[in-house]
Amino acid sequence: MNRRQFLSISALSLSLSGCMEVSFVDDNENNLPTPSLDSETESPTPSQTPEQPHDLYIVNYTTTKEIATVHILDENLNAVVEGQYELPSERGIEFKDIGAWETEYKVELSIDGTELTPLMWFTASCASVDEAPRGSRDGYVQLRRDGSDRLQATIAVNGCDAIIGPEYPTGPAQGFRVEE
């Protein structure tokens, strides 16, 4: 075999092996194991505290932006949250780690000067539930229009092992705070 023939065969086999390598890398990437959701749900979020592990979301299910005055009061009527917040259409705001175990909160909303019916958010214990002794009691205030086009608020609370969750994206409440 002469030198030119040897070099051309070597170059050809090198380029083919490079293609084959790329092919194998792609096949491996397509067959990567997917992470287990169970392992994600078992570890608490870094911001979660044992004393106040529950979040409250206020979700605007209307197609118009609303400005809401929000008051969240604990059992002793101490303000946990007070302020004015923009509620973008079909989005929500989240108040992280404000709910303590076995505590009842009063949620008061006022939209454009109109007070809505106050809501009660209770964070019952999950200790008796074997599957979820540290389960979530996050609250979801849902702002919707009733049949007469007035705004009304309702509240839903996660079950210990059943997450309700908002249907729309949410963001930290401080990013939606409005100067009064």
Secondary structure, DSSP 8 states (H G I E B T S, - for coil): --HHHHHHHHHHHHHHHHHHHHHHHHHHHHT-----HHHHHHS--TT--SS--EEEEEEE-SSS-EEEEEEEE-TT--EEEEEEEEE-TTEEEEEEEEE-TT-EEEEEEEETTEE---EEEE----TT-SS-TT----EEEEEEE-TTS-EEEEEEE--SS-----SS-EEEGGGGEE--
